[in-house]
């Protein structure tokens, strides 16, 4: 199936536009994946931070309780109250940042245990020397600390898995788009080369035909097929060459008669000139004969 120059050019432009669209989509997709991955990883990272802050706050509370009990003194209530606020603030933030399966259940368990732990700490501040309270607080602290470590590990592993998945997805997407873009580029390059060769050949044919017409070769014709502009131009040139060829034949047919007519006229003029000279010679001869006769007589 033959394509016109316009079809080839249009097809090549289509593939170039596909490449451009793929480039724009690639940039958009990679930016979207990057943003989404950043948001997801940020949420997991925040959960790790919240777990760390709660663990640090509980550790400070436990240290203050242990110190006051060992020294048989009163705990620093300001430290205990401040750290309880820190832990509660981080816990509320974590409850609003659930991202992993099972994290919601774990957060609820931490919240329940922390409420009991917080109530026990306030009771301990009122009666710091009760052994039962210290033992309960120590046990509750260990349970909360283990849950917080579990929360931290859960989100830490999620960060690793999501990072790997994001890399794999990005690489797969880039590979697919690279393959499609390469194929489109090759096809577009083929059409561009075909278009260039096609145009060059057509222009060369037109130029050579015009040169032949200029040199007087009116019998030559352009053999162009198709429906493009080159075919239309070749038709016009062929029509012009046909007219010039017909005119040239007419000139060759009439030229011999014109040449013969011109030659006869020339001969007549020459004959007239010769006759005139002969007459002059005759007159001069008569005059000479008369003179000779007079001398003789």
C-alpha positions in Angstrom: 0.0 0.0 0.0 1.4 3.4 -1.1 1.2 6.4 1.1 1.2 10.0 -0.1 3.7 12.4 1.1 1.1 14.1 3.3 0.1 10.7 4.8 3.7 9.8 5.6 4.4 13.2 7.1 1.2 13.0 9.2 2.0 9.5 10.4 5.5 10.6 11.4 4.1 13.6 13.3 1.6 11.3 15.1 4.5 9.1 16.4 6.4 12.2 17.4 3.4 13.4 19.3 3.1 10.0 21.0 6.7 10.3 22.1 6.1 13.7 23.5 2.9 12.5 25.3 4.9 9.6 26.7 7.6 11.9 28.0 5.0 14.2 29.6 3.2 11.2 31.1 6.5 9.7 32.4 7.3 12.9 34.1 3.8 13.2 35.5 3.7 9.6 36.6 7.1 9.7 38.2 6.3 12.9 40.0 2.9 11.4 41.2 4.6 8.2 42.4 7.3 10.2 44.1 4.7 12.4 45.9 2.5 9.4 46.8 5.5 7.5 48.0 6.7 10.5 50.0 3.3 10.9 51.7 3.1 7.1 52.5 6.6 6.9 53.8 6.1 10.1 55.8 3.1 8.6 57.5 5.0 5.5 58.4 8.0 7.5 59.5 5.7 9.7 61.8 4.4 6.5 63.4 8.0 5.5 64.2 8.6 8.9 65.6 5.5 8.8 67.7 6.4 5.4 69.1 9.9 6.6 69.9 8.6 9.7 71.7 6.1 7.7 73.7 8.8 5.2 74.7 11.1 8.0 75.7 8.4 9.6 77.8 7.4 6.4 79.5 11.1 5.6 80.2 11.5 9.0 81.9 8.4 8.4 84.0 9.6 5.0 85.0 13.0 6.3 85.9 11.5 9.0 88.1 9.2 6.6 89.8 12.0 4.1 90.4 14.4 6.8 91.7 11.8 8.2 94.2 10.9 4.7 95.4 14.6 3.7 95.9 15.5 6.9 97.6 12.2 6.8 99.6 11.5 10.3 98.5 8.7 12.2 96.7 8.7 12.0 92.9 9.1 15.1 90.8 5.4 15.6 89.9 6.3 18.3 87.3 8.4 15.8 85.3 5.7 13.1 85.6 2.9 15.4 84.5 4.9 16.8 81.6 5.9 13.4 80.3 2.3 12.1 80.6 1.2 15.0 78.4 4.0 14.2 75.9 3.0 10.5 75.7 -0.7 11.3 75.4 -0.1 13.9 72.6 2.0 11.4 70.6 -0.6 8.7 71.2 -3.4 10.8 69.9 -1.4 11.7 66.8 -0.6 8.0 66.2 -4.3 7.1 66.4 -4.9 9.6 63.6 -2.1 8.2 61.5 -3.1 4.5 61.0 -1.6 3.1 57.8 -0.8 -0.6 58.3 -3.0 -3.7 58.8 -3.3 -4.4 62.5 -1.9 -1.0 63.5 -5.3 0.2 64.5 -5.8 -2.7 66.9 -2.3 -2.1 68.3 -2.9 1.6 68.8 -6.2 0.9 70.7 -4.4 -1.6 73.0 -1.7 1.0 73.7 -4.4 3.6 74.4 -6.2 1.3 76.9 -3.0 0.4 78.7 -1.8 3.9 78.8 -5.0 5.2 80.4 -4.6 2.6 83.2 -0.9 3.5 83.5 -1.7 7.2 83.6 -4.3 6.7 86.4 -1.8 4.6 88.3 0.9 7.3 88.0 -1.4 10.0 89.4 -2.2 7.7 92.3 1.5 7.1 92.9 2.0 10.8 93.0 -0.5 10.9 95.9 1.0 7.8 97.7 4.6 7.3 96.4 5.6 4.7 98.8 3.0 2.0 98.0 4.9 -1.1 96.8 1.9 -2.5 95.0 1.6 0.7 92.9 5.3 0.6 92.0 5.1 -3.1 90.9 1.9 -2.4 88.8 3.5 0.6 87.2 6.7 -1.4 86.4 4.6 -4.2 84.8 2.5 -1.8 82.8 5.5 0.1 81.7 7.1 -3.2 80.3 3.9 -4.0 78.5 3.5 -0.5 77.0 7.2 -0.5 76.0 6.9 -3.8 74.1 3.8 -2.6 72.3 5.6 0.6 71.3 8.5 -1.4 70.0 6.1 -3.5 68.0 4.5 -0.4 66.6 7.9 1.0 65.6 9.0 -2.3 64.0 5.7 -2.6 62.1 6.1 0.8 60.5 9.9 0.4 59.9 9.3 -2.8 57.9 6.5 -1.1 56.0 8.9 1.7 55.0 11.3 -0.9 53.6 8.6 -2.9 51.8 7.0 0.2 50.3 10.3 1.6 49.2 11.2 -1.6 47.4 7.7 -1.8 45.8 8.0 1.8 44.7 11.3 1.1 43.1 10.1 -2.0 41.3 6.9 -0.2 40.1 8.9 2.8 38.9 11.4 0.6 37.1 8.6 -1.5 35.5 6.8 1.6 34.4 10.0 3.2 33.1 10.9 0.0 31.2 7.5 -0.2 29.6 7.5 3.5 28.6 11.1 3.3 27.4 10.2 0.3 25.1 7.1 2.1 23.7 9.0 5.4 23.3 11.9 3.5 21.5 9.5 1.8 19.1 7.7 5.1 18.4 11.0 6.8 17.9 12.3 4.2 15.5 9.0 4.3 13.5 9.1 8.1 13.5 12.7 8.1 12.4 11.8 5.6 9.6 9.0 7.9 8.4 11.2 10.9 8.6 13.9 9.2 6.5 11.3 8.0 4.1 9.8 11.4 3.8 13.2 13.0 3.3 14.2 10.4 0.6 10.8 10.7 -1.1 11.0 14.5 -1.2 14.6 14.4 -2.4 13.9 12.0 -5.2 10.8 13.9 -6.4 12.7 17.3 -6.3 15.6 15.7 -8.2 13.2 14.4 -10.9 11.5 17.7 -11.3 14.8 19.6 -11.5 16.2 17.2 -14.2 13.0 17.5 -16.2 13.1 21.2 -16.1 16.8 21.2 -17.2 15.9 18.9 -20.1 13.2 21.3 -21.2 15.6 24.2 -20.9 18.0 22.2 -23.2 15.3 21.6 -25.7 14.4 18.0 -25.0 10.6 18.4 -25.3 10.0 14.7 -25.9 10.8 13.6 -22.4 8.0 13.1 -19.8 7.8 12.8 -16.1 6.4 9.5 -14.9 5.0 10.4 -11.4 2.4 8.3 -9.7 0.2 9.1 -6.7 -2.0 12.0 -5.8 0.4 14.4 -4.1 1.6 17.9 -5.1 4.5 16.5 -7.0 2.2 14.5 -9.2 0.2 17.7 -9.9 3.3 19.6 -10.8 4.6 16.8 -13.0 1.2 16.9 -14.9 1.6 20.6 -15.5 5.2 20.2 -16.7 4.2 17.3 -19.0 1.5 19.4 -20.5 3.9 22.2 -21.1 6.5 19.9 -22.6 3.8 18.4 -24.9 2.9 21.9 -26.2 6.5 22.8 -26.8 7.0 19.4 -28.6 4.1 20.0 -30.9 5.3 23.6 -31.7 8.7 22.2 -32.4 7.3 19.7 -34.9 5.3 22.4 -36.7 8.5 24.5 -37.0 10.4 21.5 -38.6 7.5 20.9 -41.0 7.2 24.5 -42.2 10.9 25.4 -42.1 12.0 23.6 -45.3 9.4 25.5 -47.4 10.4 28.8 -45.8 14.0 28.0 -46.5 13.2 27.1 -50.1 11.3 30.3 -50.7 14.0 32.4 -49.3 16.6 30.6 -51.5 14.6 31.2 -54.7 14.2 34.9 -54.0 17.9 35.1 -53.4 18.7 33.4 -56.7 16.4 35.8 -58.6 18.1 38.7 -57.2 21.5 37.3 -58.2 20.2 36.6 -61.7 18.9 40.2 -62.0 22.3 41.5 -60.9 24.1 39.3 -63.4 21.8 40.4 -66.2 22.3 44.0 -65.4 26.1 43.5 -65.6 25.7 41.6 -68.9 23.7 44.5 -70.3 26.4 47.0 -69.3 29.0 44.8 -70.9 27.0 44.7 -74.1 26.7 48.4 -74.2 30.3 48.9 -73.6 31.1 46.4 -76.3 28.9 48.2 -78.8 30.6 51.5 -78.1 34.0 49.9 -78.5 33.1 48.3 -81.8 31.8 51.6 -83.2 35.1 53.4 -82.3 37.1 50.7 -84.0 35.1 50.9 -87.2 35.6 54.7 -87.3 39.3 54.3 -87.0 39.4 51.7 -89.7 37.4 53.8 -92.2 
